[in-house]
Amino acid sequence: MPDDSKKPRRPPRRKEKLPDVPCTARGCGIATLVAVLAVGGGFYSHRRRKAFLASLAGPTGETVYDRGLVTRKSDAASVLVHQGRYNSNTTRRMLAPSLALGFASWEHPRTLEVVRRFGRKLTHFAPLRAYGVDAAGELSHLLPDGALRTLASAAAGSASGSRHAAAARPRLVPGVSLAGLDYARFFAGDEDSEAGEARGELLVALAREVRRRKLDGLVLDAHVHAAPLERTTLRAVLPQLHIFVQLLAHQLSQLDPPAELLLAVPPEHWAPRGSTKQFRGLFSKSQFDQLHWILGGFALATQNFSANLRVPGPSAPLEWVRAAANALAEPGSEDYAAAAAKLMVTVPLGGWDHPLPRTAAQLEVDGHGVAADQPVVLPPKPLSGAAYLDLLRAHRPRLEWVGDAAEHNFTYDDRGGAKHEVWHPTLKALAERLGHLRQLGVGVALWELGDGLDYFYDLI
């Protein structure tokens, strides 16, 4: 058999060099156009997609119910596409004749936009943290100069350009926080004591501020800040606080024109931020029964239920919200209609991003007596509407309806591999709450306006 390995190998084939072809103007132009289209096609597609989504934003003649968007089967794509489209009748109050209070932060980038667009859906508008007090009770104005005037103008002009009949402008009732107050000292002693004089000076300062700035009233945030007090001190403070509220309401009612006092109060079972236990008795039904005749309204703080406890879960479980409202305005009672007319249940428009528990080893926690396998719970982060939309775009999660809480949630993994659980309002969750409030005959307090997606306001 012949040995093929000894056969002479064929020489390699010479590659012919292609001749240089000069680039004609037409040929180079076509080549350049093809390259530009290839590179820019993706950018052009992105621009078209953005333009398409922008075309879906703005007013429309249909409501979210007409568009079939109020459903438990909500998904990320539907929220992203439809959230910027809202009904053109931005003055119609869906909850009338009940009260509708809107809390808003001056620092929020969307506050002015939302107030101008939807302010006439509200009966009251409360800029948050407008006033504060120090430990001795001295009043300070916390907003920049001109901020209240700008907010009032935005609310008053919110119906301009609308072809629908304009509702009355919302009443401007800035928030007064007593968070910095030394409660034990300020509410100690009778009216003739040094503390009694300090209380009188604060009453005069608040009334003077309302008259000078031509405000419609104030929202007093006082009771929740008494939670850290010892039980003995709390029992001594609460009666004096109750008297202070009555005196302030009377002082404001004597102005020309009369102003009103609204009170922010915690529910019967409530936990302050970061606490591991719930408090009872900070504001009772007997106090409500005495005050609802002389106050303009009560904003019941039924938001941040799970976030305050640092436990992943719903922001405002529906049964808890309903029980909190019924604990103050008891259905079937003799004066239920009058009491319910003054009560506003807080409904959150923003959500919370809860990092799920991880071990100390996963978090690389060193020392501090933390075992490597011990679960560590990180605090949740508040989630604005814009941040919520960013998460939906980035992760395209599946929204799950939790029937017991009547809220949607979803989970996602961050870049570090940590799991998060997100609870954020949806149209269905809001509709469930507002429907129950309508049945109870109570109003709503929205927390806070800048966090709300535009199509949320179809329901208000």
N, C-alpha and C positions, 0 to 999 in steps of 0.2 A: 504494500500500500504506500503510495507516494507521500513523502513528508511535506505537508503544505507550508510548514514553517520555513522551509528553505527556498520557497518561491520568492522571486524579487517583488518587493512592494511597489505599488503604483505611486509615483510622485504626487504630492498634494496638488490639488487644483488651485491655480492662481486666481485670486479674486480680482476681477476687473474694477479698476477705479472709475467711479461714475464721473462723467464730466461735470464741471462746475456750470450750473445753470444760473444765469443772471436773474435776479428778482425783479420782475416787472412791477410796475405800480399797481396793476390790477391784481396780480397774483399775491403780492404782499398785503394788499388791502383786504382780500378775502381771508387770508390766513390770520390776519390781525383780528378781523371781525369774529371768526370762529373762536379764537382764543378768548376774546372779551366775553362772548356769549357763554363759553364754557365756565369761565371763572365767575362771571357776574350772574349766572342763572340762579344760583342759590340765594344770592343777596336779593335779586329781583323777586324771587318767590317769597322770601321773608317779608319784603316790603308789601307785596300784595296781601299776604296773610294779615299783617298789621293793619293795612287799609281796610280789609274786610271786617276785622274785629271793631275797628273804629266806626265803621258804618253802622254797626249794631248798637252803638252807644247813643244816648240822647233820648228825647221824648218820643212817645208813641201813643196812638189812640187806644191801645189795648192795655189791660192790666195783666199782672202775672197770672191771675186765674184764667183770663182769656187765652193766654199763651200756654196753659197747661203746665206751669212750672212748679206749682205748689204740690209736691208729691214726695212720698217717702223714698222713691226710687231716683233720688237726685244723684248726679255723677259729676266728676270734676270737669269734664268737657262742657256740660250744660251750664255749670256755674260760670266758667271762663267766658263762654260765648254770650250769655244773656244778662250777666250781672250789671252791665252798664246801661241797660235799656229800662226806662221807667215811664209810668203813665204821665201823659202831658198835663193832667189835672193835678197840679202840685199844691192846690189849696183845699182840696176836699179832705175833711177829717173823718176817717173811717170809724173812729171810736167815739164821735160826738154822741151825746153831750158830756161824756166823761172827760176828766182832766187828762192832759197829755203834756208831760214835762220832759224837756230834753236837757240832759247834762252835756256840757262840752268843755274841752280843755283849750285854752288860748294857744298853747304850744302845738297842738295837733295840726299838721299841714293841711288837712281837709276841712277843718271847722268852718271857716268862712264860706267855702264853696257849698257845703251842705246846708248851712243856715240860710244862705241866699236862695238856694233852690227849694228847700223843703220846710223852711221856718214857719210858714203859715199853717202847717199841719199841727202845730203845737199850740197849746194854750199858755204855756210857761216855758221860758228859756233860762237856764241857770249856768252861767260860766263858772267852772270849778275853780276852787282855790283863789277866789277873787280877794277875800279878806282872811286874815289870820290874827291870832293873839299870841302874846308872849306868856311866860309863866305867871306874870302878875296881872294879866288881863288887859294889857294895853293893845289897842286895835292898830293894825297896819294894813295898808292897801298893797296887795302882792302883784297885781298886774301892771304891765307897762303903762305909762301915761297915754291916754287916748284909746286903750284897748276896749274898755267898756263902751265908749262912744262908737267905735268901729263895729263892735258886735251888735249893738242896738240898731245901728243903721242897716246892717246886713239883714237882721231879722225883720225890720220894718219894711224894707224894700224887697222882701223875698217873693212877692207876687207880681213884681213889675214885669211887664211883657206877657203876662198870662192872659189868655182869652176867656178864662173861667172867672166866675165871681170870686172876689177876694174875701178870704176870711179875715177876721180881726187879727192884728199883729199879736204875736205872743208877748206876754208880760215878762219884763226883764227882772229876774230875781237872782242876783249873784249869790254864790255860795260863801258862807262864813264858817270857817273851820276852827274849832277849839282844840285842835290837836296839841298845840304847844302849852296849853294851860295847866297850871298846878291846881288840879281839882280839889285836893284835900285842903289847901290853904284858901283858895278863892271862894269856895262854897262853905266855909266854916263860919260859925257865929251868926248873930242876928244882923238886922239892917243897921244898927247903930255902931257896929264894930268896924274895924279897919277893912275887913273883907267885904262887909256890906257896902261901905263907901266905894270900894273898887268895882263892885257889881253895878252900883248906880252910875258910875262914870262910864262904864262900858255900854250900858243901856243908852245913855245920852249920846255917846259917840256913834253908835250904830244908827240911831234915829237921825242925827245930824248928817251922816253920810248919805242916807237914803234921800233926805230932803235936798242936799246940795247937788247930788248927781241925778236927781229926778228919776229915781228907781221906782219900780212898781212893788218892790218888797225884797225879802231876803229868804234864803234857804239856810237854816241853821243846822250844822252837823256837829252835834254835841255828845249824844248818848254813847256812840260806839267808842269814844275815846276814854270813857270811864271804865272800860273793861279791865284794865290792869290793876285797878284799885283793890285793896284787901276788902273782904266782905264787910267787916265792921265799918270801914271808912265809906264804902259804897252805900251802906244803909243810911249814913248821915248825909251824904252828898246828894243822892237822888231827889229827896224832897225839896232841897234848896234849888236844884236845877229845874225842877218842875215849876217852882214859883218864878224863877228867872224867865222861863219861857212865857209864862202868862203875862209878866210885866212887859216883856219885849213886844209881844203881840198887841197889848194895849197901847204901848207907846207908839207903835207904827200906825195903829188905827186912828190916832188922834192927829196925824199929819194932814196937811191940805195940799194935794188930794190924799185920801187915806191909802196907806200901803198895807200889804199883808205879809204874814210870816208863814213860811212853810217849814216843816221839820223833817229832817232825814233821821229815820229810826231803824234799829236792827230788828229782825224777826225774833220770835220767842226763843227758838233754838238757833244760835248764831255763834260762829267762831271767828275771831279776829285773824288777820293775816299772819301766817306762820305758827298759829297755835295748834296744839294737838287735842284741845278739848273745846267743847261748845259751852257758851254762857247762856244763862237764863235770867230773866228778871230785869234786864237793863231798861226795857220799856214795856210796861204792862198794859193790859186791856183797860184797867181802871183809869190809867193816865190818859189813854186814848179817848175813853168815854167823856172825860172831863174837858179835854182840849179840843175835840173836833168841832165844838160849837164856836170857838173863837179863832181857830187857825184857818189859814187858806187851804191847807192840804198837808198830807204826810207821804213822804217817799220811803216806802218799805224796802230796805236793802236786800233784795233777794237775788243777788248776783255773786259770782265767785265762790260758790258753795264748796267745791272740791279743791280749788286753788288755795283757799285760805287754810285748809287742812293739810295741804301739800300731798294730796292723794289724787292720783289720776282718776278722773271721772267727770261727770257732767257739770256744767257751769251753774245751771239752775234747774234741778230735777222738778218736773211738773208737780208731782204730789207734794213735795216740800213747799213749793211756791203757793199752791192752793191752800195748804194747811196754815201757812204763815198769814195769808190774807184772812182766812176764816177765824184765826185766833184773835184778830182785832175787830173786824166787822163780822159779827156772828150771824149767819143766815137765820132768819126766823125771829130775830130779836125785834123789840118794839120800834127802835130807832134805826133799823138796819139801812134803810134807804138813805137817810141823812148821813150816816157814818160811812157807807160805801162811797158816797159822792165825794168825800174828802180824801179817800185812800187811793194812792197810786202804787202799784206793784212795779218794782224795777225789773226791766228786761234788758239783758246785756246784748249789745250789738257786736262786740268783739269776742274773741275766744281765748283759749289757753293752750300752750304747747307744753306737755308734760314729758320730761325725760323719764323713761321707765327705769326702775331700780336696777343698779349694777353693783357688782362687788367692788370692794376697795382695791383689789388687785387689778380689775379692769380699768378703774379710774386712776391707777398709779398713785393711790393715797399712801403716804409714808407717815409712820408714827401716829401720834394723837390717839393711841390706844385702839385703833381700828383694825380688826382682824381682816386678813386677806379675803376670806370668804364671806364677810359680813355685808349684807345689802346696804347700799348707800342711796338715799333718795335725794336727788337734786331738786331745788325749787323750780316750779313751773315759770314760764315766761308769758307775759301777756301778748296776745296775737291780734294785731290790727287787721283790718280788711285787706290792705295792700300786702301785708306779710302772708296772710292766708292764701291770697291768689298766687303769690310767688311759690308757695309750697305746692299748690295744685299744679302749676306749670312744670315744676321741677320733677315731681314724683308721680303725677297722674294716679293718685291713690284711689282705692275703692271706698266710697262713703258707705258706712254701715249705719242703719237706723236702729237705735236702742229704744225699744218700746217703753220700758219702765220709766226712763228719763224723758222720753219724747225729744231726743236730740240725736244728731248725726255725729259720728266720729270717724277717724281713720288713723292708721299707723304708718310710719315711714322710718327708714334708716338714714342717719346723717352720714357725712363723709368719714367720720371715725368709726362707723359701724354700730353706733348706739341707736337703740330703738326709741322712738317718740310716739306718744299718743296725743292726738289733737282733737279738741272739742271746740267747735265753732258753730255759731248759729247758721241755720239755713232757712229758706222760706217756709218749709214745713214746720220746723221747730218754732219759728216766730208765730205762724198762723195758729198752732195749737195753743200757745200761751195767750195770745190776744183773743182767741175765741173764748177761752175760759174766763178771762177778765171781763169780756162783754157779758157773759152769762151772769157773773157775780155782780155786775153793775159798778165795778171799780175802774179807776183810770190806770195809766201806764206812765212810768218814768223810764226814759231810754238812756242807757249807759253804754258808751257815750257816742254822740252823734257822728263824729269824724270816723269812727270805726265801721259804721254801717255801709254795706254795699248799696248802690243806688236803687236797685230794684226792691230792697227791703221796704222802702218808704211807700210803696204801693199799698202796704198793709196797714199803715198808720192812719 
